[in-house]
Amino acid sequence: MDTLTPNDMSAIVEADRAHVWHHLLPHKPLETNDPRIIVEGKGMRVWDQRGKEHLDAVSGGVWTVNVGYGRTEIADAVRDQLVKMNYFAQSAGSIPGARFAERLTEKMPGLTRLYYANSGSEANEKAFKMVRQISHRHHGGRKSKILYRDRDYHGTTIACLSAGGQQERNAQYGPYTPGFVEVPHCLEYRKADQGWGDVEDYGRRAADAIEEVILREGPDTVGALCLEPITAGGGVIVPPEGYWARVQEICETYDILLHIDEVVCGVGRTGTWFGYQHYGVKPDFVTMAKGVASGYAAISCCATSERVFEMFKDAPDDPMHYFRDISTFGGCTAGPAAALANMDIIEREDLLANCTAMGDYMLDGLHALADRHRVIGQARGKGLFLGAELVADRDTREPAAEKKVQAVVADCMEQGVIIGATNRSVPGHNNTLCFSPALIAKKDDIDAILSAVDGALGRVFT
Ligand code: PLP
């Protein structure tokens, strides 16, 4: 633990209470409860200001620290890079920037270019801007609309919220940016609410619903479709069989660019480098952030195909022909330096294979819990990206009350295990427990997480 004295620590807690505006937290409880300060981390575990140890089942709270805490080799790589060359605007290149772009694009056949930025939202904004500029340059201003899916999330800026299918995240931040249009979600467990009857081929039906929106809007108005490969904060929604193949077909039929938001799934989370690689799709844009450097540095990327890149260089006599965009801190070399070291670790320790094996083990464990706790309506996920949807009634599938879901999270926290839950996202459906342990997780860690959830469910839903 840190060498701070108890007095130092209470001063820090008071400074935090007085001056820090915490993300995602209501203010009132912090007047009476101490804010939580995370002081140190090692492997799968973190320690708070009281010295309490927590097993982190959500990789830094939001699917981020894929290779675990305390990786000195990433810190060393960042330090070495910073003392040599910390920053220059990305109009010039950098050594780690070039190396990482080359290594990463090798993992994503068909994509060749990397645009560097700092956050998932920003990477998505880059893709949106590219789509808009392609509309102006190649379609006379048509094909500017961007479709997004109910329950998906693409970030926190106003344009990203306008492309966001989680009404509770968006509420009170309007007016929104025009030109974004919603398509239905693809959560088969909730298909009864979608009014399509008891369809057999649900994957195809849910994708056909995208085509219906395209036809309603007019195909020549739609430029791109932006989807999460597996929806994260909207409920850990693994797309149904046949969905992605049909999505690809629809994009090709109507000449619509496919933008896959891999901010959560990217760089190993589901057992492949990218989530879309489970489904054989060929995206035009792939955006990524959280796992790219496991939170050791702020970095996000918008990867594109050469076809997209070419669309910006066909009229050199036009002074507006190129992508006139900059992200100041996209030139920080700490990001790609950390990302390269992060990738070394994933390869050397064979973490994709571990992620697949431990993900299967944990999903089996969640199914076993569902046999004992009727409150688990469905457990789902891929790799170490898992969720358990809680219901008040298994037959009607009425969602469990949000307060009770949060009580399970709080109970686990008491036990020293940090889990997550969908929160303030989809009205009435904030009822999915979320798990995303680091890709280094071992069976013992998974057993400890499952055991904490088992105990919490038993106590909360007596
Ligand atoms: N896209 C997805 C799928 C996300 O889950 C998130 C954040 O959770 C974002 C984009 C936004 O990323 P950031 O918070 O880095 O802007």
Boltz pocket constraint, residues with backbone or C-beta under 6 A from the ligand:
constraints:
  - pocket:
      binder: B
      contacts: [[A, 62], [A, 118], [A, 119], [A, 120], [A, 121], [A, 122], [A, 124], [A, 153], [A, 154], [A, 155], [A, 156], [A, 228], [A, 232], [A, 233], [A, 261], [A, 262], [A, 263], [A, 264], [A, 289]]
      max_distance: 6.0
